Amino acid sequence: MEREELIQKWLDHALTSEELEAFKRLEDYEELTKMQNALQYFKAPKVDADAAYTRVTTTKKDTFKPTAWFKPLLKIAAILVIGFGTYYYMTFPTLTTHDTVAAHKTLIELPDASEVSLNAVTSLSYNAATWEEHRKVNLDGEAYFKVAKGKTFSVITDDGIVTVLGTEFNVKQRDDLFEVFCYEGAVQVTHNDTKVVLKPGQRYLILNGKEFRNEEENLKEPTWIHNESAFKSLPLQEVIQEFERQYNVTVEVENINTSQIVTGSFTHTNIDTALKSITLPFNLQYQKKQNSIILKRD
């Protein structure tokens, strides 16, 4: 079956099981599904063609009188103008965006009074115009959510979608790391074709493509809220990258295996104390050089 026919049947929800598998093998399968997911939240307003025609034809009533053959053309033009405006609104929605830079955090309130804390180097956006119908935010970075009860609330990242009704949870999406931790209520995480439900104290982690499910920790909220980054069984490289975000510096390493797995933490309030927390357990030395840090073996 041709690609165009598969896509048309998919749009019409008429694919058989075999055709669905063939559709999933298309090169642009992911782009098509993402497009459909984005468009499902928009709906065009009802267009009163007669009213639109009347507005167009009465604007210049005294200077122009359309002939009989021209009236249908004007009605079509009016519909096209309104349709184009609707398309533009659907395709290019006005988003409210909040960004943080290195060494900065911020707390924002969403239209439903839900609270979101943004960690350093994080971007969050949402469409305020459609918020009452669809509570949906786009996240790039790390954020801690306290969601007010109501309709389904979704956090969309490049690596997966987190869905809740009203709860507290943390989402972190950085390069090759995607982590969701549930602190209250229940959280559903969707990654590709996998769906996982997390309960309080459970963590879902994808690291370099490898999946770790329902790892439990006894935490009431993320430590970074209190100016401390904590890590459990993560590569040293992840620690270094977070250090760079929190202190707005560049870290260079010399003869160090940054893929080694570490567990520990560092403070956000004192750079020397933070460096000692990272270097002492591994017998490393550090050297400050303007806006950069050099890590090396003793």
N, C-alpha and C positions, 0 to 999 in steps of 0.2 A: 504494500500500500504506500502511495506517495506521501511525503512529509506533510504537504499542505492538507491532504485529506485527513491524515491522523490528527492534525491540530484542529481542523474544523469539527471533527467528531468529538474531540476532547472538550472543545468549547460548548458543544451541544450536549455534553454528558452522555454520549452514546457509544463509548468505547466498550468493546468486549474485553474479557480478561487478557486474551492474547494480544489484542491491539493496544491495551494499556501498557503491557510489558514492552512492546515495540516503541510506544511513545516515550517511555522512560529512558530508552536507549538513545534518544535524539541528543545531539551535541548541545543544543540550547534548552534542554529540559528544565534545568534549574532556573534559567532566566525567565522562561515562560511561566513557571509556577509562581515565582516571585512577583511577576507582573500581575498575575491573577489575584494573588493575595493582597497586593496593594490596591487594586481597583475595586475589590469587593466592598471596601469601606465607603465608596463614593456612590452617590446616586444623583441622577440629573433631575432638576426641578421640572414640574409639569409645565408644558408650554401651551399657552392658549393662542393658537395660530390666528384666529379671527381678531383677537384683541391686539396682537402684535401688528397685524395688517392694518387695523384701524389707526393705531398710533403712527405708523409710517405714512399712511396716505393723508392724514389730517394735519401733519406738521406744516406742510406748505399748501394748505387748502386754497388760499386765495391766489396763488401764482401758478398752480399746476393741477390739471384735471386728468387723471389717467384714463386712457381709452379702455374699452372692454378687453382687448387682448393683453393689455399691460397689467391689469389687476392681478391675474394669477401669478404673473412674474414677480410682482411686488410682494405677494404673500409668501412665495418661495424664498425671496431674498430676506424677508423678515425672519423666517424660521431659521435660515442659515446663519444669520447674525447672532440670534439667540443661542443656536446650537454651538457655534464656535465659542461664544462666551462660556457656555457650560463646559465644553471640552477643555478650554484653557484652565478653568477653575479646578476641574477634576485632575488634569495632568500636572498642573503647577500649583498645588495647594500652598497657602501661606503657613509656614511653620514657625513656631516659637522655639528658639534655640538657646541653650545655656551651655557655656564652655568654661572650663577651668584650665589654667596653665600650670607649669611645674611649680611645686612648692606651695600650691594654694588649693583649698577646699571650699565648698560652698553648700548652703542649705537652701533648697527652693521649695515652693508650695505649688502644687498642680491645681487646676480649676476645681477639682472635687475635694480639696483640702488634704489630699495625700501629700506626704512629705518625702523628699528625696535628698539625700546627702551625696554630693559628687566628690569623688576623690580627685587627686591631682591629675592633670592631663586627661580630662574626660569631656565628652560632648553628649548632650541629651536634647532631643527635639520632639515636638508633638504638634498636632493640628488642633488649635484651640476652637476653631469653628465647628468641628465635628466631635468634640470631646464628649458631649452628653450622650451621643450614640455609641462612640467607640473610644474607650479608654486605652490608648495605645501610645507608647513612646519608643523612640529609636535611641539606642545606646551604643556608644563607642568609648570604652574605658571601664570604669568601675563605679558603682553606685549602690547605696543602701536605701531600700524602699520601705516606707511605712504606709501601706495602702489602705485608704478608707473603704469601708464596705460598699458594695454596689455592683454594677455590671462587671463583666469580665475585664480584667486589667492585663495588658500584654506588654512585655518588654521585648523588643525585636533587636537582635544583634546579628552580625555576619555569621556567627557560628550556631545560633539556635534561638528559639523563642521560649520565653518564660511566661506562663499564664497562671493568674490567681484571681480570686474574688475579693479578698481583703486579708492582708497578712503582712509579715515583716520578713524581708529576705535581702540577700546581697548578690549582685551579679557582677562578675569580672570577666571582661573580654579583651585580652591583650595578645596580639600576634598569634602564637601557637598555643595559647592558654584560654580556656573557657571554663569558668567556675561559677556554680550557683550554690548558695547555702541558705537553708530555710531556718528561720528563728522562731516563727510563730505561724500557726495555721497549716496550710498545705500548698505546695508549689508544684506545678506540672512543667517539666522541661521537655521541649521538642527539639531533637537534633537529627536532621535528615529524616529517616523513617522511624526513629526511635522516640518513644515517649516514656518518661520516668516521672513518678510522683514522689516528691520529697516531703518528709515530715520533720517537725522541729528537731534540730541537731544533726540533720543529715546533709551531706555535701555531694554534689555531682560535679565531676571534673573531667575535662578532656585536655590532655597534655600531649602535644606533638602527635595528635591523631589517635592517641590511646585513651580509652574510656575507663573511668573509675566511678563506680556507683555507690551511693548510700554510705559513704564513709562518715562515721559519726564523731562529733566533737561536742564538748560541753561548753558552749558559748551562748551568751545572751544577746550579743550584738558584735559586729566586726570591730577588731582592735584599732583599725585605722581611724575610726571615729574619735578615739582618744589619743590620736597622734602616736600610734605605734603600729608598725607593719609586722605581722606574724606570718610565718611560713611553716607548712607541715609537708615534709617529703616532696620538696620541689627542687629543681635544679638551681645551683648557685647563680646561674645566669638570670633567673627570674628575680632573685634577691637584688642583684646588681642593677637591673633595669628599674626596679621599684625605688631603689636608693637614688638613682638619677632623677626620677620624677619628683621625689619628695624634697630634694635639695637643689634641683636645677643645676646639676653639674654633669660632666662627662667622665665616665670611668674607663680607664685603660687597664688592661690586664697583661701581665708578663709571665709566661710559663705556668699558667694556672688552668686546671681542668674545670671549666665553668659548667660542665654537664653533671658534675657530682651532685648527688642528692643531699639536701640539707634540711634541718628543722631548727627554727630559731626565730628571733625578732630583732628589730632595731627601732630606736626612738626617732621621732620627727623633729625634736626640739633642740638637739645638740649634735652637730655633725661629728665631733670627735668621739663622743660616746657611741654614736651609731656605727662609726668605722671600727671601733674596738669590738663591738658586738659581732661584726661580720668577720674581722681578721683573726682575732685571738683563737677561736675554736679550730682554725685551720692553719695556724702558725704562719700567717701572712703578714707582710709589712705594707704600709701605705705611705704615700707621699703626696702632699698637696702642691698643686702647681696652677696658680691663677684660678681658672674656673674648671679645673679638671683634677681628678684623683687617679693616681697610679697604684695599682695593686700588684704585688709580686711576692715570690717566695722569700723566706728568710735566707 
